[in-house]
Amino acid sequence: MEKEDNTINTTVIDNHTTMNNSALSIPELTEKAIDLLHQLIETQSFSSEEEGTALLIENWFHEYEIPFERENNNIWAYNKNFDEAKPTILLNSHHDTVKPNGNYTNDPFMAFVEDGKLYGLGSNDAGGCLVSLIATFTYFYNKQDLNYNFVIAATAEEESSGPLGLKSILKYLKNVEFAIVGEPTLMQLAIAEKGLLVLDVSVKGSASHAAHPNDDNAIYNTLKVIEWFKDYKFENSSETLGDVKMTVTQINAGNQHNVVPSHCNLVVDIRVNDKYKNEEVLELVKNSLPQHVEVKPRSLHLGSSSIPKNHPIVTSGISLGRTTYGSPTLSDQSVLSCPSLKLGPGDSTRSHSADEFIYVKEIKEGVALYIKILEGII
């Protein structure tokens, strides 16, 4: 079924409330951010179904008298003293979630704190990052004489790599020189991120009755193809991201016991380092496999991303004791053309897990560190 077109025109929302964001201290802003995270957790926001959480984020901007823009379920805002002559820092994280898995013992939509842990779906991925960045943006909103502008973008459809997420609003974001993408990194500096290339691979054979000889069994032909994906080593390894990693994750063939199938289908997940473009990897795979193997990419746009280790935002973080590393997981960095840094409170290993949580202290430390790192360059 085709998706109904529910595009909302891009509009500037003027806000009329009484809260003065410059009157709040960092601890006060942080407590408000934690309150917002409670609300986000308790509002269902599966990818492409983020209307409720978008309204909660709108309410934050209303409360702090910050004009914002919205298209579909993406919301963005600029600092009050935006200067067209200055470069812009994009602060981005997402407010959609995956669906809860079947191993939850807690209500995934109930936010509660126990032993310092704030539980709930999306608390770690990436609610804690999002509210920390929103608080950080609000802290800087009224500041004057900055070296950079700020734009905050709370975006949709990250978990599904959907068409109506961050990529759909990049054309509206002005003068972006680099980005901080909020994903759980334990507030360490992920200066590079692997890209993603998903291949649908079909291995051909000859259909026949299982009782008769057949030297062209598609399933047997597939064994060598799987072995190639398992054993092939790409020549160029990356200092920050290591090797390209190929993994066969799905296989399907046949529909009854006495018929040799004509095709065996595979899905291959490829994590691409910064030494290769997705198009290069695709061509290498196609040229390495026999002609009876058909290879189709699902997309080519989810490329690797990075930021130089000597970039001012990175050196600012290092000066505060942060370490650098390369991230194997995909985020909205993949749709950005500017340098980008993945950074946020929480732990990536908790993402998509049952009884997801983030430590409250991680959010408090996250807001403070975001502000300190940015103060090192602005």
ABEGO torsion letter per residue (X at the ends): XBBBBABBBBBBBBBBBABBAAABBAAAAAAAAAAAAAAAAABBBBBGAAAAAAAAAAAAAAAAGBBBBBBEABBBBBBAABBAABBBBBBBBBABBBBBBAABABBAABBBBBGGBBBEBGAAOAAAAAAAAAAAAAAAAABBGBABBBBBBBBBGAAAGBAABAAAAAAABBGBABBBBBBBAGGBBBABBBBBBBBBBBBBBBBBBAABBBABBAAAAAAAAAAAAAABBBABBBAAAEBBBBBBABBBBEABAABBBABBBBBBBBBBBAABBAAAAAAAAAAABBAABBBBBABAABBBBBBBAABAAAAAAAAAGBBBBBBABBBAAAABABBBBBBBBEBAAABGBBGBBBBAAAAAAAAAAAAAAAAAAX
